[in-house]
């Protein structure tokens, strides 16, 4: 194709591209349609599905329902109900006429029939500006080299084209199509012979026949523009969003629809819900096409599903091969394009090569066809090769999705990428574990809390012994265990969170395998990491100098599998360790048994958890590597770097820990100055569960406070405290780390939440003390924590602010008691008010020279108080002593003190001898 450029202000600055005689920037359209030589492939149609309005409501549910039928074709078409017609913000004048997008020049006649670049290159020839159709989506550390061809080598690709507005590109595309198919001519010549008059635009079949003629038997240079892989930040999405300029209330159903591709990847049930916003994977890409613009044979990154929606314009023709026959397509392409693959073995990853479906069909590869019209979806399945072209000016949008059944395919993909030394776009193991933890939460809600909803039932459906999620995790654990068994016996293990930043992604130096679960390293090069397959290649050191850094032990992963199989004990073990949920509503659960269960199931006791090695993975005793507080992998300057844990603890673990923690440094005597910052006061909920005599608990209340970090006790971090709506349970109290929101603690009371925080903190302090870490905070007495104070409910300003939210006194219990207390205070301020006043202030009970004053001038010594108090307590039952203990642990301003003083005063008045 040669066509005069009508948008000179947007012409590219690449001199080479302008000199190209086949560029659309030069001359008029000289290439012409040759209908007599059409090469339209005769292949079977892919299935088309017509969901009802009700079926269309559940996006992933509907895809799951058609998978068993459609997956065998690789692709399928989904036609939405007639009532589903989302508006397209791209047609807004501000976008249509003013926003520009970049294009690529595609040499259509060279997509299949071309010589290797090395044969075409001439000495001193200036290299053209090339770029790949899919730029790398993920940044990688410097210093890694690809196993494939060097990036400086000349590769066939798509040159940069001019920028267009949608309005200008429409005019350009329509002018090209009309000129190419001779629609301006009265008659048309085909190969020198007079042909019939063609009225109107050519059919899809006509364009398809001509397209494959250009691919298979080109007679002219045909180059077109394609606005491909455009990030939605360039033009915006074709679907309405909350920030869209379209404000009609009728579009709300489309803003939140699961078929809106901005929402699709993040639907509940898609494991991409746990991934960051990766452009083109989680965030949709736009495609602005013209006639013959192409997308070449490829599979989606990580063998993900993809969904493509055609917003408007001429049809898009698709071809698909089922994922089960992917290797056959690859073999056929290598056979028929041998020279190209010899020069560039990873050619299929570049998305610049076509091969006719007719050729694939002759090689026994099943190929299926779909014609996508405006307002229709095309779904591609895992590892299903697909390609196609556009019949004219159009606009499509596409994104990936990963239902749970994709995990098996994703594992195959990362193993294949490792063999090909190909970089990954996402962490498969990270998504897999996150999905498992989400499923365990769902199982906990259903089996323990007896709460069912559509979300947790969806996750439950993929669990059980034969569940798709369980099978995927089980297979991955088996693979991990098998590879660990192949390592030298002398290699030692360390827990990952103690030595690496858990949020930093790492790759194998040799094959780019993702190291989310396990990384191998050596003391000689602590910043170099390898996967289990290449652990022996990381350096030339002796094996005993190397170590593995594991996020979870094999026993922990086995417990994870058992939890997904719905084993109650395993579910409680995993939930207790990673979600801190075992105490929630399950008050009668034996926590001692839980701790024993952790040890028996390989979730190691806090005192040994971080000192693990290969044998620990199978619940047996062995040596460990210590760090000594130095850089990762450095030799320890204190105790031996490989020491049996029992010898560290000697004969008295508690004595050892006490001694170690007492030596942690000057910070051990530091006292916290707590300052609670309120983020949201929430809203008042009427109901007995939402208040008591002392406090009103507002739904949505949120505050912040700094406290020792449970992940690193040597520093302080901000904790967020909030009150959630627990339904019939009333308020649920939740505490989480602001920088690590996945680390959270939920309980029925504020006190319970913060006790769980302190238990976790003390466990971490104990563990790190055993690792000879210095500068740790002291052990925090769990019984002394005041959860209400940590939430901010002891603050008079916060109390007043919350009271102001209830001007009509909906919280009856609270306000009635406040009224009684105020009246009592007025009564006490008269005769005998000194006693009441002394109890109502912080000086009610105070120490003075080792003696205690009891609201009078009569002093009693400690020795006089103890026997009397013991006789009183011997008469009390366990419940009475529990109440007394709670009262005495409160501050004197607390209402419990006032209740105790009032009750005690009444009792004193009954005994004149005591009054005297």
ZAMARGU-4260 file (C-alpha; in steps of 0.2 Angstrom, whole numbers, plus 5000, padded with zeros to 4 digits):
<rodrens>
0) 5000/5000/5000 | 5006/5017/4996 | 4995/5032/5002 | 4998/5050/5003 | 4999/5056/5022
5) 4985/5068/5025 | 4990/5072/5043 | 5007/5080/5040 | 5008/5089/5057 | 5008/5071/5065
10) 5021/5063/5054 | 5034/5053/5063 | 5052/5060/5063 | 5060/5044/5059 | 5069/5047/5042
15) 5070/5029/5038 | 5052/5026/5039 | 5048/5040/5027 | 5060/5034/5014 | 5052/5017/5014
20) 5042/5016/4997 | 5030/5005/5005 | 5025/5016/5019 | 5008/5024/5020 | 5017/5040/5021
25) 5021/5040/5003 | 5010/5042/4987 | 4993/5035/4984 | 4986/5018/4987 | 4993/5008/4972
30) 4989/4991/4979 | 4972/4984/4974 | 4959/4970/4978 | 4962/4954/4969 | 4945/4944/4972
35) 4950/4931/4960 | 4965/4926/4970 | 4956/4926/4987 | 4963/4914/5000 | 4949/4913/5012
40) 4952/4898/5024 | 4938/4886/5026 | 4937/4882/5044 | 4924/4878/5057 | 4916/4892/5067
45) 4919/4894/5086 | 4904/4892/5097 | 4893/4907/5101 | 4884/4910/5117 | 4869/4920/5121
50) 4867/4922/5140 | 4850/4927/5147 | 4849/4943/5157 | 4849/4933/5173 | 4864/4922/5168
55) 4873/4938/5163 | 4873/4945/5180 | 4886/4933/5187 | 4901/4936/5175 | 4914/4923/5181
60) 4899/4911/5185 | 4894/4912/5167 | 4911/4909/5160 | 4913/4894/5172 | 4897/4887/5165
65) 4902/4888/5147 | 4920/4883/5150 | 4918/4864/5148 | 4910/4867/5130 | 4920/4881/5124
70) 4938/4877/5130 | 4939/4864/5117 | 4939/4877/5104 | 4951/4889/5112 | 4940/4904/5108
75) 4921/4908/5109 | 4910/4923/5106 | 4898/4929/5119 | 4883/4940/5114 | 4876/4950/5128
80) 4857/4952/5131 | 4849/4965/5120 | 4846/4976/5135 | 4865/4978/5139 | 4872/4993/5129
85) 4885/5003/5138 | 4889/5020/5133 | 4906/5024/5126 | 4915/5039/5134 | 4927/5039/5119
90) 4914/5046/5108 | 4913/5062/5119 | 4919/5077/5108 | 4933/5081/5120 | 4941/5064/5117
95) 4935/5061/5099 | 4942/5077/5092 | 4956/5082/5103 | 4965/5067/5112 | 4978/5058/5102
100) 4985/5041/5102 | 5001/5033/5094 | 5001/5020/5080 | 5012/5006/5073 | 5015/5003/5055
105) 5012/4985/5050 | 5020/4977/5035 | 5005/4965/5031 | 5013/4957/5016 | 5029/4952/5027
110) 5019/4944/5042 | 5022/4927/5035 | 5033/4928/5019 | 5049/4937/5023 | 5068/4933/5024
115) 5077/4932/5040 | 5084/4949/5045 | 5102/4944/5043 | 5100/4940/5025 | 5092/4957/5022
120) 5105/4967/5031 | 5118/4976/5021 | 5134/4983/5027 | 5133/5001/5034 | 5114/5001/5033
125) 5107/5012/5046 | 5095/5002/5058 | 5077/5006/5058 | 5068/5011/5073 | 5059/4996/5079
130) 5048/4991/5093 | 5039/4976/5100 | 5020/4974/5099 | 5020/4970/5118 | 5032/4980/5128
135) 5038/4972/5145 | 5025/4976/5158 | 5036/4973/5173 | 5052/4981/5178 | 5067/4970/5182
140) 5083/4973/5192 | 5098/4978/5182 | 5112/4966/5178 | 5101/4952/5171 | 5104/4946/5154
145) 5091/4936/5143 | 5095/4919/5137 | 5087/4924/5120 | 5094/4935/5107 | 5102/4951/5112
150) 5091/4967/5112 | 5104/4975/5100 | 5102/4963/5086 | 5091/4968/5072 | 5073/4960/5073
155) 5058/4961/5062 | 5045/4972/5070 | 5033/4986/5069 | 5039/5004/5066 | 5032/5019/5074
160) 5018/5028/5065 | 5010/5045/5067 | 4999/5051/5081 | 4980/5053/5077 | 4964/5058/5085
165) 4950/5046/5083 | 4941/5058/5071 | 4957/5059/5060 | 4960/5041/5061 | 4942/5037/5056
170) 4944/5048/5040 | 4961/5040/5036 | 4955/5022/5038 | 4939/5024/5028 | 4949/5033/5014
175) 4961/5018/5013 | 4947/5005/5013 | 4938/5014/4999 | 4953/5016/4989 | 4960/4999/4991
180) 4944/4990/4987 | 4940/5002/4972 | 4924/5008/4978 | 4927/5025/4969 | 4928/5016/4953
185) 4914/5012/4941 | 4923/4996/4936 | 4937/4986/4943 | 4950/4976/4935 | 4956/4960/4942
190) 4973/4953/4936 | 4971/4962/4919 | 4953/4955/4916 | 4937/4965/4917 | 4927/4961/4932
195) 4910/4964/4938 | 4904/4981/4946 | 4905/4980/4965 | 4892/4990/4974 | 4894/4995/4992
200) 4907/4989/5004 | 4915/4972/5003 | 4908/4958/5014 | 4918/4951/5029 | 4921/4935/5018
205) 4928/4946/5004 | 4940/4955/5016 | 4945/4939/5024 | 4950/4931/5007 | 4960/4946/5002
210) 4969/4947/5019 | 4975/4930/5018 | 4980/4932/4999 | 4991/4947/5005 | 4998/4935/5019
215) 5001/4920/5008 | 5004/4926/4990 | 5008/4945/4991 | 5010/4955/4975 | 5011/4972/4982
220) 5018/4980/4998 | 5003/4983/5010 | 5006/4993/5026 | 4993/4999/5038 | 4992/5008/5055
225) 4986/5000/5071 | 4984/5009/5087 | 4987/4993/5098 | 4991/4991/5117 | 4985/5008/5121
230) 4985/5011/5140 | 4968/5017/5146 | 4977/5032/5153 | 4980/5038/5135 | 4962/5040/5129
235) 4953/5033/5143 | 4943/5017/5144 | 4929/5014/5132 | 4918/5009/5147 | 4910/5021/5159
240) 4919/5023/5176 | 4915/5033/5191 | 4926/5047/5186 | 4918/5047/5168 | 4911/5063/5161
245) 4895/5053/5158 | 4884/5057/5173 | 4867/5050/5168 | 4860/5038/5182 | 4856/5025/5169
250) 4875/5021/5167 | 4877/5016/5185 | 4873/4998/5180 | 4888/4998/5168 | 4900/5007/5180
255) 4899/4992/5192 | 4895/4978/5180 | 4907/4963/5180 | 4907/4964/5161 | 4915/4982/5162
260) 4933/4977/5158 | 4939/4989/5171 | 4931/4978/5184 | 4933/4961/5176 | 4951/4956/5182
265) 4947/4961/5200 | 4930/4951/5202 | 4928/4941/5217 | 4934/4923/5212 | 4948/4930/5200
270) 4965/4928/5208 | 4971/4943/5199 | 4961/4952/5213 | 4977/4950/5223 | 4989/4958/5210
275) 4994/4976/5208 | 4988/4986/5193 | 4998/4978/5179 | 4994/4987/5163 | 4986/4976/5150
280) 4984/4962/5163 | 4973/4970/5176 | 4971/4987/5168 | 4963/4986/5151 | 4971/4991/5134
285) 4963/4999/5119 | 4965/4994/5101 | 4960/5006/5087 | 4960/4997/5071 | 4959/4999/5052
290) 4957/4987/5038 | 4970/4973/5038 | 4978/4979/5054 | 4983/4963/5063 | 4986/4954/5079
295) 4998/4939/5076 | 4998/4921/5083 | 5001/4922/5102 | 4995/4916/5119 | 4992/4927/5133
300) 5005/4931/5146 | 5006/4917/5159 | 4992/4908/5149 | 4979/4919/5156 | 4961/4920/5150
305) 4957/4936/5140 | 4941/4945/5136 | 4939/4957/5122 | 4925/4969/5119 | 4922/4978/5102
310) 4915/4995/5107 | 4910/5001/5089 | 4916/4999/5071 | 4919/4986/5058 | 4920/4968/5063
315) 4936/4959/5069 | 4940/4942/5063 | 4947/4929/5075 | 4956/4912/5074 | 4959/4901/5089
320) 4968/4885/5093 | 4963/4875/5109 | 4976/4876/5122 | 4978/4857/5122 | 4985/4858/5104
325) 4996/4873/5107 | 5012/4863/5105 | 5006/4856/5088 | 5004/4874/5082 | 5021/4878/5087
330) 5028/4863/5078 | 5019/4868/5062 | 5025/4886/5063 | 5043/4880/5066 | 5042/4868/5051
335) 5035/4881/5039 | 5045/4896/5045 | 5061/4886/5048 | 5073/4901/5044 | 5064/4913/5054
340) 5064/4902/5070 | 5082/4898/5067 | 5087/4916/5068 | 5075/4920/5082 | 5069/4905/5093
345) 5057/4915/5103 | 5048/4922/5088 | 5031/4918/5094 | 5034/4929/5109 | 5036/4944/5098
350) 5018/4944/5090 | 5024/4948/5073 | 5021/4932/5063 | 5006/4925/5055 | 5003/4908/5047
355) 4988/4904/5037 | 4974/4893/5046 | 4974/4883/5030 | 4992/4878/5032 | 4989/4874/5050
360) 4973/4864/5045 | 4984/4853/5033 | 4996/4850/5047 | 4982/4843/5058 | 4980/4858/5069
365) 4962/4862/5073 | 4958/4880/5070 | 4941/4889/5073 | 4935/4905/5067 | 4924/4919/5075
370) 4918/4936/5068 | 4916/4948/5082 | 4904/4962/5079 | 4901/4978/5088 | 4894/4975/5106
375) 4900/4957/5107 | 4914/4949/5117 | 4927/4936/5112 | 4934/4925/5126 | 4951/4916/5124
380) 4955/4902/5136 | 4972/4897/5144 | 4986/4894/5132 | 4974/4895/5117 | 4984/4903/5102
385) 4974/4916/5093 | 4976/4929/5080 | 4966/4939/5068 | 4963/4956/5059 | 4951/4970/5058
390) 4939/4973/5043 | 4940/4992/5045 | 4940/5006/5057 | 4935/5000/5075 | 4939/5001/5093
395) 4941/4986/5105 | 4946/4984/5123 | 4954/4969/5131 | 4960/4963/5148 | 4965/4947/5156
400) 4956/4937/5170 | 4961/4922/5181 | 4948/4912/5188 | 4954/4898/5201 | 4954/4885/5187
405) 4968/4895/5179 | 4981/4891/5193 | 4985/4875/5185 | 4988/4883/5168 | 4998/4897/5177
410) 5010/4884/5185 | 5013/4876/5168 | 5017/4894/5161 | 5030/4898/5174 | 5038/4881/5172
415) 5039/4884/5153 | 5045/4902/5156 | 5059/4895/5167 | 5065/4883/5153 | 5064/4897/5140
420) 5073/4909/5152 | 5059/4921/5150 | 5054/4935/5162 | 5037/4934/5171 | 5024/4948/5172
425) 5017/4942/5189 | 5021/4931/5204 | 5011/4915/5201 | 5015/4909/5219 | 5010/4925/5227
430) 4993/4924/5218 | 4991/4906/5223 | 4995/4908/5241 | 4984/4924/5242 | 4969/4914/5234
435) 4972/4900/5247 | 4972/4912/5262 | 4956/4920/5255 | 4948/4903/5253 | 4953/4898/5271
440) 4945/4914/5278 | 4929/4909/5268 | 4929/4891/5276 | 4932/4899/5293 | 4917/4910/5291
445) 4906/4896/5285 | 4912/4882/5297 | 4916/4892/5313 | 4906/4908/5312 | 4891/4900/5303
450) 4890/4914/5291 | 4886/4911/5273 | 4886/4923/5258 | 4889/4922/5239 | 4907/4927/5241
455) 4913/4913/5254 | 4902/4900/5245 | 4911/4904/5229 | 4927/4900/5237 | 4921/4885/5246
460) 4916/4878/5229 | 4934/4877/5224 | 4940/4869/5240 | 4938/4851/5247 | 4949/4836/5242
465) 4945/4837/5224 | 4943/4856/5223 | 4952/4866/5209 | 4961/4877/5221 | 4966/4862/5232
470) 4973/4852/5217 | 4983/4867/5211 | 4991/4870/5229 | 4994/4852/5231 | 5003/4850/5215
475) 5014/4866/5219 | 5018/4859/5236 | 5023/4842/5229 | 5034/4851/5216 | 5042/4861/5230
480) 5045/4846/5241 | 5053/4836/5227 | 5065/4850/5222 | 5070/4852/5240 | 5074/4833/5242
485) 5086/4835/5227 | 5097/4848/5237 | 5113/4843/5247 | 5109/4837/5264 | 5120/4850/5272
490) 5111/4865/5266 | 5102/4875/5279 | 5086/4885/5280 | 5081/4902/5286 | 5063/4910/5287
495) 5061/4923/5274 | 5052/4937/5284 | 5067/4939/5295 | 5080/4942/5281 | 5071/4949/5266
500) 5059/4962/5262 | 5043/4952/5259 | 5036/4965/5247 | 5051/4965/5235 | 5049/4953/5220
505) 5065/4943/5216 | 5070/4932/5202 | 5082/4918/5199 | 5098/4924/5192 | 5098/4910/5179
510) 5081/4908/5173 | 5070/4922/5180 | 5059/4910/5190 | 5049/4920/5203 | 5056/4917/5221
515) 5040/4921/5231 | 5041/4905/5240 | 5059/4900/5241 | 5076/4908/5237 | 5093/4900/5237
520) 5108/4911/5242 | 5126/4909/5248 | 5136/4918/5261 | 5148/4924/5248 | 5135/4934/5238
525) 5120/4937/5249 | 5111/4948/5235 | 5112/4935/5222 | 5097/4922/5222 | 5092/4906/5213
530) 5077/4895/5212 | 5078/4877/5218 | 5083/4871/5201 | 5098/4882/5200 | 5103/4882/5218
535) 5119/4872/5214 | 5124/4885/5201 | 5124/4900/5211 | 5142/4900/5215 | 5157/4888/5217
540) 5157/4888/5236 | 5154/4872/5246 | 5136/4867/5249 | 5137/4870/5267 | 5140/4888/5264
545) 5123/4890/5255 | 5106/4892/5263 | 5088/4892/5258 | 5076/4906/5263 | 5059/4900/5264
550) 5042/4909/5266 | 5034/4893/5272 | 5040/4876/5278 | 5034/4861/5269 | 5025/4856/5284
555) 5016/4873/5284 | 5012/4871/5266 | 5005/4853/5269 | 4994/4861/5283 | 4988/4873/5271
560) 4983/4859/5259 | 4974/4850/5273 | 4965/4866/5278 | 4959/4868/5260 | 4953/4850/5261
565) 4942/4857/5275 | 4951/4848/5289 | 4945/4857/5305 | 4961/4856/5315 | 4972/4862/5300
570) 4959/4876/5297 | 4961/4882/5315 | 4980/4880/5315 | 4982/4890/5299 | 4969/4903/5304
575) 4977/4905/5321 | 4994/4907/5314 | 4991/4919/5300 | 4974/4927/5303 | 4974/4927/5322
580) 4955/4922/5322 | 4955/4906/5333 | 4949/4916/5348 | 4935/4924/5338 | 4918/4917/5345
585) 4927/4900/5348 | 4930/4903/5366 | 4930/4885/5372 | 4944/4880/5360 | 4959/4873/5368
590) 4973/4885/5364 | 4986/4873/5372 | 4980/4860/5361 | 4981/4872/5346 | 4999/4876/5350
595) 5003/4857/5352 | 4994/4855/5335 | 5005/4868/5327 | 5021/4859/5332 | 5014/4842/5327
600) 5008/4848/5310 | 5025/4857/5307 | 5019/4875/5311 | 5034/4877/5323 | 5033/4883/5340
605) 5037/4902/5342 | 5054/4897/5351 | 5060/4887/5336 | 5050/4894/5322 | 5063/4904/5314
610) 5078/4892/5316 | 5073/4879/5303 | 5082/4868/5290 | 5078/4854/5279 | 5074/4842/5293
615) 5062/4855/5301 | 5052/4853/5284 | 5049/4835/5290 | 5047/4839/5308 | 5064/4832/5315
620) 5079/4840/5324 | 5094/4848/5315 | 5106/4862/5314 | 5102/4880/5309 | 5110/4895/5302
625) 5110/4911/5313 | 5113/4929/5307 | 5119/4937/5322 | 5111/4954/5317 | 5123/4956/5302
630) 5120/4958/5284 | 5110/4944/5276 | 5121/4928/5274 | 5136/4935/5284 | 5145/4925/5296
635) 5140/4926/5314 | 5153/4934/5325 | 5144/4927/5341 | 5139/4909/5344 | 5143/4896/5331
640) 5134/4900/5314 | 5127/4882/5314 | 5120/4878/5332 | 5107/4865/5338 | 5093/4876/5345
645) 5091/4865/5361 | 5109/4869/5366 | 5105/4888/5364 | 5091/4886/5377 | 5101/4875/5388
650) 5091/4867/5401 | 5079/4881/5406 | 5072/4890/5390 | 5062/4903/5401 | 5078/4907/5410
655) 5088/4909/5394 | 5075/4920/5386 | 5074/4931/5402 | 5092/4933/5402 | 5093/4937/5383
660) 5078/4949/5383 | 5086/4958/5398 | 5101/4962/5388 | 5092/4969/5373 | 5099/4987/5376
665) 5094/5003/5383 | 5077/5003/5375 | 5071/4989/5386 | 5067/5001/5400 | 5058/5013/5388
670) 5040/5017/5392 | 5027/5021/5378 | 5019/5038/5377 | 5003/5034/5368 | 4994/5046/5357
675) 4978/5040/5349 | 4974/5050/5333 | 4955/5048/5328 | 4953/5046/5309 | 4934/5043/5309
680) 4921/5044/5324 | 4909/5033/5314 | 4890/5033/5317 | 4879/5027/5331 | 4870/5011/5330
685) 4855/5008/5341 | 4856/4992/5350 | 4861/4984/5366 | 4877/4976/5358 | 4883/4993/5352
690) 4885/5001/5369 | 4886/4997/5388 | 4886/5008/5404 | 4903/5015/5400 | 4905/5017/5382
695) 4896/5019/5365 | 4904/5009/5351 | 4901/5018/5334 | 4901/5008/5318 | 4915/5014/5307
700) 4925/5021/5321 | 4944/5022/5316 | 4959/5028/5325 | 4978/5026/5324 | 4992/5024/5337
705) 5010/5020/5337 | 5016/5004/5345 | 5030/4991/5344 | 5030/4982/5327 | 5025/4964/5328
710) 5036/4960/5312 | 5051/4970/5319 | 5050/4973/5337 | 5065/4985/5336 | 5055/4999/5329
715) 5038/5006/5331 | 5024/5007/5318 | 5007/5014/5316 | 4992/5002/5320 | 4974/5006/5314
720) 4960/5001/5326 | 4943/5001/5319 | 4925/4994/5323 | 4916/4984/5310 | 4898/4979/5308
725) 4898/4960/5313 | 4879/4958/5310 | 4871/4948/5323 | 4887/4948/5333 | 4886/4966/5335
730) 4903/4976/5334 | 4919/4968/5328 | 4935/4976/5334 | 4949/4975/5322 | 4967/4980/5323
735) 4979/4980/5308 | 4996/4987/5304 | 4994/5002/5293 | 5009/4997/5282 | 5004/4979/5281
740) 4985/4978/5281 | 4985/4959/5279 | 4992/4958/5297 | 4976/4960/5306 | 4968/4955/5322
745) 4949/4953/5325 | 4940/4950/5341 | 4923/4953/5349 | 4931/4966/5361 | 4945/4980/5360
750) 4954/4972/5374 | 4954/4955/5365 | 4961/4963/5350 | 4976/4971/5358 | 4979/4956/5369
755) 4981/4946/5353 | 4993/4960/5346 | 5004/4958/5362 | 5004/4939/5361 | 5010/4940/5343
760) 5023/4954/5348 | 5030/4944/5363 | 5031/4929/5351 | 5042/4939/5339 | 5052/4946/5353
765) 5055/4929/5360 | 5060/4922/5343 | 5072/4936/5339 | 5080/4935/5356 | 5084/4917/5352
770) 5092/4923/5336 | 5103/4935/5346 | 5095/4950/5339 | 5100/4966/5349 | 5089/4982/5352
775) 5073/4972/5355 | 5059/4980/5365 | 5055/4971/5382 | 5042/4958/5383 | 5025/4967/5385
780) 5014/4960/5399 | 4998/4955/5391 | 4987/4957/5406 | 4992/4976/5408 | 4987/4981/5391
785) 4971/4992/5390 | 4963/4989/5374 | 4950/5003/5376 | 4964/5015/5379 | 4973/5009/5363
790) 4957/5012/5353 | 4956/5029/5361 | 4940/5027/5372 | 4949/5033/5387 | 4951/5050/5380
795) 4938/5063/5386 | 4938/5072/5370 | 4934/5056/5360 | 4921/5052/5373 | 4913/5069/5371
800) 4914/5068/5352 | 4905/5051/5352 | 4892/5057/5364 | 4888/5072/5352 | 4884/5059/5338
805) 4869/5053/5349 | 4859/5069/5353 | 4843/5059/5355 | 4851/5046/5367 | 4848/5031/5357
810) 4860/5021/5367 | 4849/5020/5382 | 4860/5009/5393 | 4874/5021/5392 | 4864/5037/5395
815) 4854/5030/5409 | 4869/5025/5418 | 4877/5042/5415 | 4862/5050/5422 | 4863/5039/5438
820) 4881/5042/5440 | 4879/5061/5439 | 4865/5061/5452 | 4876/5050/5463 | 4890/5062/5461
825) 4879/5077/5466 | 4873/5067/5482 | 4891/5063/5487 | 4897/5081/5486 | 4887/5085/5502
830) 4890/5076/5519 | 4903/5062/5518 | 4907/5068/5500 | 4926/5068/5504 | 4925/5049/5504
835) 4916/5048/5487 | 4927/5062/5480 | 4942/5053/5485 | 4936/5037/5476 | 4931/5046/5460
840) 4948/5054/5457 | 4965/5046/5453 | 4970/5049/5472 | 4957/5038/5479 | 4969/5024/5482
845) 4987/5030/5483 | 5003/5024/5491 | 5011/5034/5505 | 5026/5028/5514 | 5022/5009/5511
850) 5004/5012/5519 | 4987/5013/5510 | 4974/5027/5514 | 4956/5021/5513 | 4946/5038/5512
855) 4950/5043/5530 | 4964/5046/5542 | 4966/5028/5548 | 4981/5020/5540 | 4982/5001/5537
860) 4998/4993/5534 | 5001/4980/5520 | 5002/4966/5533 | 4985/4971/5540 | 4976/4972/5523
865) 4982/4955/5516 | 4975/4943/5528 | 4958/4952/5528 | 4957/4953/5510 | 4962/4935/5508
870) 4947/4930/5520 | 4936/4940/5509 | 4942/4932/5493 | 4941/4914/5500 | 4922/4917/5501
875) 4921/4922/5483 | 4918/4910/5469 | 4928/4911/5452 | 4916/4923/5444 | 4916/4935/5458
880) 4935/4935/5459 | 4936/4937/5440 | 4925/4953/5441 | 4935/4960/5456 | 4951/4957/5446
885) 4944/4966/5431 | 4939/4981/5442 | 4956/4982/5450 | 4965/4982/5433 | 4956/4997/5428
890) 4961/5015/5430 | 4952/5024/5444 | 4943/5035/5432 | 4934/5020/5425 | 4916/5018/5429
895) 4920/5001/5436 | 4929/5010/5450 | 4914/5021/5453 | 4903/5006/5454 | 4915/4997/5466
900) 4916/5012/5477 | 4897/5015/5477 | 4894/4997/5482 | 4908/4996/5495 | 4901/5013/5502
905) 4884/5005/5504 | 4892/4989/5512 | 4902/5000/5524 | 4886/5009/5529 | 4878/4993/5534
910) 4892/4990/5547 | 4894/5004/5560 | 4910/4996/5567 | 4918/4998/5551 | 4911/5016/5548
915) 4919/5021/5565
</rodrens>
